[in-house]
Amino acid sequence: MLHTELLRLINSRETWALIGSGPSVEAGCPTWDQLLDNVQADLNTSVLSDLHANPLFVAAQGRRDQPAAFAVIESLIGRDALEASVKKSLTASGGPGPMHQLLADLPFAGYLTTNYDDLLERALNRIEPGWTPVGNVGEDVRKATGTAERVVWHIHGAAALDSSRSRLVITEEDYAEIYLDESRVFQQLKGLLANRRTVVIGFGFHDSHMMQLLRSVGRLTDASRPIYALVEKAGGFKHTIDRQVFLRQYRVDVQPYQNDDGRHQNLRHTLSVYSAMSLRRSLRFGRHLNTPPTYDPETTGLLIYNDLVLNAPREIPQQLRTAILRARILSVCETAPRTEEQLTEDLHGILDVITKRIVSSTTGQESEEALHQALEELLANDLLARNNDAYELSIAGRETVLD
């Protein structure tokens, strides 16, 4: 269901988004439970034995209190080793996922996230370069003011930032330092959420510390200007009366979505609907079209010349065919990363036209080989970069396209 007020807020380009773990988990990052398992797998046999014999750790595991469990691990191996293990677990994930790409394309003014990874800013910078991560330590906190632009504020720390700018919020002591002691982060967060409209996405409201924050912010928020949240229709949000109570208590207007398969496909569908109705970042207005100016004599003459040459019954030099393919690949990859399959589909028409201009017949396999060769040359020239199975413009490639 499309909420018109929420759509208006998104299109205002003044609304912030609070992003939970959902998009990162979809992209391959570990859940809290998986992160705890990964850190334990890094421990040597002796430390692991001591850990499993520790009653505090056993009790924390029993009640699924991961921050308390991580606190016990920290007491055994030290802070630096704990953070290193957590960061190691994050590096195993891939690039930004589908939800990251949808969220990055929506015109939010800024982003808050509880995630340690940098997938969101990577997705943002692919569409609109210039987005900066902000940590939760020292002067970095001041960068996340209500007037900040192109900022992704990692309120629980960022793995990619150094210790002078960020501290990962992992243990119960870390949470207490931020949420219970009226810290600088907490004050800044309350000020931002109280003064800027916010949309919560990918956050299940199971975090007691975040609930405390929302309760505090709720007292500062006008009931007519609530925080909006896209949340799974389950538990305390399954019935209308429960959502109304939540709105009254926390000033959070929950917009539920069905999650029957457990894969949150309806959340992606909901984001796609809002994306279709929004002035997305990837839309470019006022830019030159690919077609030449109508009355430009030099361009018109060149087009006529190319048409005469290409229609002549003669073989097109291999170098020219490769140049055409390379130009088209760079043009297509400018808007978004593309897999080789997607590029093959896009270039099918061009390959077909070129094939018809050649006296000797060319098979589909030969056309695919030509595409593969063009891709390899672009990679070798550092105009393209390969991210898993997708190709995207490198910095040099983007500069080439702009030129």
C-alpha positions as CSV (number, residue, x, y, z in Angstrom):
1,M,0.0,0.0,0.0
2,L,1.4,3.4,-1.0
3,H,1.4,6.0,1.8
4,T,1.2,9.4,0.1
5,E,2.6,11.3,3.1
6,L,5.6,9.0,3.2
7,L,6.1,9.4,-0.6
8,R,6.0,13.2,-0.1
9,L,8.6,13.1,2.6
10,I,11.0,11.0,0.4
11,N,10.6,13.4,-2.5
12,S,11.2,16.4,-0.3
13,R,14.9,15.4,-0.2
14,E,15.0,16.6,3.4
15,T,14.1,13.3,5.1
16,W,16.7,11.0,6.7
17,A,16.6,7.2,6.6
18,L,17.5,4.9,9.6
19,I,18.8,1.7,8.1
20,G,18.8,-1.5,10.2
21,S,20.6,-4.8,9.5
22,G,18.1,-6.1,6.9
23,P,19.7,-4.8,3.7
24,S,23.2,-5.9,4.9
25,V,22.1,-9.4,5.9
26,E,20.5,-9.8,2.4
27,A,23.8,-8.8,0.9
28,G,25.7,-11.5,2.7
29,C,26.7,-9.9,6.0
30,P,26.3,-12.0,9.1
31,T,23.4,-11.7,11.5
32,W,24.1,-11.1,15.2
33,D,24.0,-14.9,15.8
34,Q,26.2,-15.6,12.8
35,L,28.7,-12.9,13.9
36,L,29.0,-14.5,17.4
37,D,29.6,-17.9,15.8
38,N,32.2,-16.5,13.5
39,V,34.1,-14.8,16.3
40,Q,34.0,-18.0,18.3
41,A,35.4,-19.9,15.3
42,D,38.4,-17.5,15.3
43,L,39.3,-18.4,18.9
44,N,42.0,-21.0,19.7
45,T,41.0,-24.2,21.5
46,S,42.1,-23.1,24.9
47,V,40.2,-19.8,24.9
48,L,37.2,-21.4,23.4
49,S,37.2,-24.0,26.2
50,D,37.4,-21.3,28.8
51,L,34.6,-19.4,27.1
52,H,32.1,-22.3,27.0
53,A,32.9,-23.0,30.7
54,N,32.1,-19.4,31.7
55,P,28.6,-19.2,33.3
56,L,28.1,-15.5,32.2
57,F,28.7,-16.6,28.6
58,V,26.4,-19.6,28.9
59,A,23.6,-17.5,30.4
60,A,24.0,-14.8,27.7
61,Q,23.7,-17.4,25.0
62,G,20.7,-18.9,26.6
63,R,18.8,-15.6,26.6
64,R,20.3,-14.6,23.1
65,D,22.0,-11.6,24.6
66,Q,24.8,-11.2,22.1
67,P,26.3,-7.9,23.6
68,A,26.7,-9.7,26.9
69,A,28.2,-12.7,25.2
70,F,30.7,-10.5,23.3
71,A,31.6,-8.8,26.6
72,V,32.8,-12.1,28.0
73,I,34.8,-12.8,24.8
74,E,36.4,-9.3,25.1
75,S,37.5,-10.1,28.7
76,L,39.3,-13.2,27.5
77,I,41.0,-11.9,24.3
78,G,41.0,-8.1,24.6
79,R,39.4,-5.3,22.7
80,D,41.7,-5.2,19.7
81,A,41.4,-8.9,19.0
82,L,37.6,-8.8,19.3
83,E,37.3,-5.9,16.8
84,A,39.7,-7.5,14.4
85,S,37.6,-10.7,14.5
86,V,34.4,-8.8,13.8
87,K,35.9,-6.9,10.9
88,K,37.3,-10.1,9.5
89,S,33.8,-11.6,9.5
90,L,32.5,-8.6,7.6
91,T,35.1,-8.8,4.8
92,A,33.6,-12.2,3.7
93,S,30.4,-10.4,2.4
94,G,30.1,-9.3,-1.2
95,G,29.1,-5.9,-2.6
96,P,25.9,-3.9,-2.1
97,G,22.7,-5.9,-2.4
98,P,19.5,-5.1,-4.2
99,M,18.0,-3.3,-1.1
100,H,21.2,-1.2,-0.8
101,Q,20.8,-0.1,-4.5
102,L,17.1,0.7,-4.0
103,L,17.8,2.7,-0.8
104,A,20.7,4.6,-2.4
105,D,18.6,5.6,-5.3
106,L,15.8,7.1,-3.1
107,P,16.5,10.8,-2.6
108,F,17.1,10.8,1.2
109,A,19.0,13.8,2.6
110,G,21.2,11.5,4.8
111,Y,21.4,8.1,6.3
112,L,21.7,6.7,9.8
113,T,22.7,3.1,10.2
114,T,23.5,0.6,12.9
115,N,25.6,-1.5,10.5
116,Y,29.4,-1.7,10.6
117,D,29.8,-2.3,6.9
118,D,30.3,0.3,4.1
119,L,27.9,-1.3,1.6
120,L,25.4,1.6,1.7
121,E,27.9,4.3,1.0
122,R,29.4,2.2,-1.8
123,A,26.0,1.9,-3.4
124,L,25.5,5.7,-3.0
125,N,28.8,6.6,-4.5
126,R,28.1,4.5,-7.6
127,I,25.1,6.6,-8.3
128,E,26.2,10.0,-7.0
129,P,29.9,10.3,-5.9
130,G,30.7,12.3,-2.8
131,W,29.0,10.4,0.1
132,T,31.1,10.2,3.3
133,P,30.9,7.8,6.2
134,V,30.8,9.4,9.7
135,G,31.9,7.6,12.8
136,N,30.8,7.8,16.4
137,V,34.0,9.0,18.1
138,G,35.3,12.6,18.8
139,E,34.8,15.3,16.3
140,D,33.3,12.9,13.7
141,V,30.0,13.0,15.6
142,R,29.6,16.7,14.9
143,K,29.6,16.0,11.1
144,A,26.2,14.4,11.5
145,T,24.2,17.6,12.2
146,G,20.8,18.3,10.9
147,T,22.2,20.4,8.0
148,A,24.7,17.7,6.9
149,E,24.5,16.5,3.3
150,R,25.8,13.3,1.6
151,V,26.5,11.6,5.0
152,V,26.1,8.0,6.2
153,W,26.4,8.1,10.0
154,H,27.4,4.8,11.5
155,I,26.0,5.3,15.0
156,H,27.4,1.9,16.1
157,G,30.7,2.4,14.4
158,A,32.2,1.6,11.0
159,A,34.7,-1.2,10.3
160,A,36.4,0.9,7.5
161,L,37.1,3.9,9.8
162,D,40.1,4.1,12.1
163,S,39.9,4.2,15.9
164,S,40.1,8.0,16.1
165,R,36.8,8.2,14.3
166,S,34.9,5.1,15.2
167,R,34.4,2.5,17.9
168,L,32.3,-0.6,17.1
169,V,29.4,-1.0,19.5
170,I,29.6,-4.7,20.2
171,T,29.5,-5.4,23.9
172,E,26.9,-4.4,26.5
173,E,29.4,-1.8,27.9
174,D,29.6,-0.2,24.4
175,Y,25.8,0.1,24.3
176,A,25.7,1.5,27.8
177,E,28.3,4.1,26.9
178,I,26.2,5.4,23.9
179,Y,22.6,4.9,25.1
180,L,22.6,5.0,28.9
181,D,25.1,7.7,29.8
182,E,23.6,10.6,27.7
183,S,26.7,10.4,25.5
184,R,27.6,12.8,22.7
185,V,26.3,10.4,20.2
186,F,23.0,10.0,22.0
187,Q,22.5,13.8,22.3
188,Q,23.4,14.3,18.6
189,L,21.1,11.5,17.6
190,K,18.2,12.8,19.6
191,G,18.7,16.3,18.1
192,L,18.8,15.0,14.6
193,L,15.8,12.7,14.9
194,A,13.8,15.4,16.7
195,N,14.5,18.0,14.0
196,R,14.5,15.9,10.8
197,R,11.8,13.7,9.5
198,T,12.9,10.0,9.5
199,V,12.0,6.8,7.8
200,V,13.1,3.5,9.4
201,I,13.9,0.6,7.1
202,G,15.2,-2.9,7.7
203,F,14.9,-2.5,11.5
204,G,12.8,-5.0,13.5
205,F,12.5,-2.9,16.8
206,H,13.9,-5.8,18.8
207,D,16.9,-3.8,20.1
208,S,16.0,-2.5,23.6
209,H,18.6,0.3,23.4
210,M,17.1,1.6,20.2
211,M,13.6,1.4,21.7
212,Q,14.8,3.5,24.6
213,L,16.1,6.1,22.1
214,L,12.8,6.1,20.2
215,R,10.9,6.6,23.4
216,S,13.1,9.6,24.2
217,V,12.7,11.0,20.7
218,G,9.0,10.3,20.8
219,R,8.5,12.8,23.6
220,L,10.2,15.4,21.4
221,T,8.3,14.6,18.3
222,D,4.9,16.1,17.3
223,A,2.2,13.4,16.9
224,S,1.3,15.0,13.6
225,R,4.9,14.5,12.4
226,P,5.7,10.9,13.3
227,I,8.7,8.7,12.3
228,Y,7.6,6.3,9.6
229,A,8.8,2.7,9.6
230,L,8.6,-0.1,7.0
231,V,8.3,-3.2,9.3
232,E,7.4,-6.8,8.8
233,K,3.8,-7.5,9.7
234,A,4.4,-9.9,12.6
235,G,4.6,-9.9,16.4
236,G,3.6,-6.6,17.9
237,F,2.9,-5.2,14.5
238,K,0.5,-7.8,13.2
239,H,-2.7,-6.1,14.2
240,T,-3.9,-2.5,13.7
241,I,-4.6,-1.9,17.3
242,D,-1.0,-2.8,18.2
243,R,0.4,-0.4,15.6
244,Q,-1.8,2.3,16.9
245,V,-0.5,1.8,20.5
246,F,3.1,1.8,19.1
247,L,2.3,5.1,17.3
248,R,0.9,6.6,20.5
249,Q,3.9,5.5,22.7
250,Y,6.8,6.1,20.4
251,R,5.4,8.4,17.6
252,V,6.4,5.8,15.1
253,D,3.9,5.1,12.3
254,V,4.5,1.5,11.2
255,Q,3.7,0.6,7.6
256,P,3.7,-3.2,7.6
257,Y,4.5,-5.6,4.9
258,Q,3.9,-9.3,4.6
259,N,6.9,-11.6,4.9
260,D,5.5,-15.1,4.4
261,D,8.6,-16.6,2.9
262,G,11.0,-15.1,5.4
263,R,13.0,-13.4,2.6
264,H,11.5,-9.9,2.9
265,Q,10.7,-9.8,-0.8
266,N,7.7,-7.6,-0.1
267,L,10.0,-5.0,1.5
268,R,12.0,-4.9,-1.8
269,H,8.7,-4.7,-3.7
270,T,7.5,-1.8,-1.4
271,L,10.8,0.1,-1.9
272,S,10.5,-0.5,-5.7
273,V,7.0,1.1,-5.7
274,Y,8.2,4.2,-3.8
275,S,11.3,4.3,-6.1
276,A,9.1,4.3,-9.2
277,M,7.2,7.3,-7.8
278,S,10.3,9.2,-6.6
279,L,12.8,11.6,-8.2
280,R,15.6,9.1,-7.9
281,R,19.3,10.0,-7.8
282,S,20.0,8.0,-10.9
283,L,17.7,10.2,-12.9
284,R,19.7,12.8,-14.8
285,F,18.0,16.0,-16.1
286,G,19.5,18.6,-18.4
287,R,22.1,16.2,-19.8
288,H,22.8,15.8,-23.5
289,L,21.1,12.9,-25.1
290,N,23.0,10.3,-27.0
291,T,21.7,11.5,-30.3
292,P,23.6,14.4,-32.0
293,P,22.3,17.9,-32.3
294,T,19.9,18.2,-35.2
295,Y,21.6,21.1,-37.0
296,D,25.2,20.3,-36.3
297,P,26.7,19.9,-39.8
298,E,29.9,18.1,-38.7
299,T,28.0,15.5,-36.7
300,T,25.4,15.1,-39.5
301,G,28.1,14.6,-42.1
302,L,29.9,12.0,-39.9
303,L,26.6,10.1,-39.4
304,I,26.0,10.0,-43.2
305,Y,29.6,8.9,-43.8
306,N,29.2,6.1,-41.2
307,D,26.0,5.0,-42.7
308,L,27.5,4.8,-46.2
309,V,30.5,2.9,-45.0
310,L,28.6,0.5,-42.8
311,N,26.1,-0.3,-45.6
312,A,28.9,-1.0,-48.1
313,P,29.4,-4.7,-48.8
314,R,32.8,-4.9,-47.3
315,E,34.3,-6.3,-44.1
316,I,34.5,-4.1,-41.1
317,P,38.0,-4.0,-39.6
318,Q,38.3,-5.9,-36.3
319,Q,39.7,-2.8,-34.6
320,L,36.6,-0.8,-35.6
321,R,34.2,-3.5,-34.3
322,T,36.1,-3.7,-31.0
323,A,36.0,0.1,-30.6
324,I,32.2,0.1,-31.2
325,L,31.7,-2.6,-28.6
326,R,34.0,-0.9,-26.0
327,A,32.2,2.4,-26.4
328,R,28.8,0.8,-25.9
329,I,29.9,-1.2,-22.9
330,L,31.2,2.0,-21.1
331,S,28.0,3.8,-22.0
332,V,25.8,1.1,-20.5
333,C,27.9,0.6,-17.4
334,E,27.7,4.3,-16.6
335,T,24.3,4.1,-15.0
336,A,24.7,0.8,-13.0
337,P,27.0,-2.3,-12.8
338,R,26.1,-4.9,-15.4
339,T,26.8,-8.6,-15.6
340,E,28.2,-10.2,-18.8
341,E,24.8,-11.7,-19.5
342,Q,23.1,-8.3,-19.3
343,L,25.7,-6.8,-21.6
344,T,25.2,-9.6,-24.1
345,E,21.5,-8.9,-24.1
346,D,22.1,-5.1,-24.6
347,L,24.7,-5.5,-27.3
348,H,22.8,-8.2,-29.2
349,G,21.3,-5.6,-31.6
350,I,24.7,-3.9,-32.3
351,L,26.4,-7.3,-32.8
352,D,23.6,-8.2,-35.2
353,V,24.0,-5.0,-37.2
354,I,27.8,-5.4,-37.4
355,T,27.4,-9.0,-38.4
356,K,25.1,-8.1,-41.3
357,R,27.8,-5.7,-42.6
358,I,30.4,-8.4,-42.9
359,V,30.6,-10.5,-46.1
360,S,31.8,-13.6,-44.3
361,S,29.2,-14.9,-41.9
362,T,29.8,-14.6,-38.1
363,T,28.5,-17.1,-35.6
364,G,26.9,-16.2,-32.3
365,Q,29.9,-17.7,-30.5
366,E,32.2,-15.4,-32.4
367,S,30.1,-12.4,-31.4
368,E,30.3,-13.4,-27.8
369,E,34.0,-13.8,-28.1
370,A,34.2,-10.3,-29.5
371,L,32.3,-9.0,-26.5
372,H,34.5,-11.0,-24.1
373,Q,37.6,-9.6,-25.7
374,A,36.3,-6.0,-25.5
375,L,35.6,-6.6,-21.7
376,E,39.1,-7.9,-21.1
377,E,40.7,-4.9,-22.9
378,L,38.6,-2.5,-20.8
379,L,39.7,-4.3,-17.6
380,A,43.3,-4.2,-18.8
381,N,43.1,-0.5,-19.5
382,D,41.6,0.1,-16.0
383,L,38.4,1.6,-17.6
384,L,36.3,-1.1,-16.0
385,A,36.4,-2.9,-12.7
386,R,34.9,-6.3,-11.9
387,N,32.9,-6.7,-8.7
388,N,31.9,-10.4,-8.3
389,D,30.0,-11.1,-11.6
390,A,29.3,-7.5,-12.5
391,Y,31.3,-4.9,-14.4
392,E,31.3,-1.2,-13.3
393,L,33.1,1.9,-14.4
394,S,36.4,2.6,-12.7
395,I,37.4,6.2,-11.8
396,A,39.3,6.4,-15.1
397,G,36.4,4.9,-17.0
398,R,34.0,7.4,-15.5
399,E,36.3,10.3,-16.4
400,T,36.5,8.9,-20.0
401,V,32.7,8.7,-20.3
402,L,32.4,12.3,-19.0
403,D,35.0,13.5,-21.5
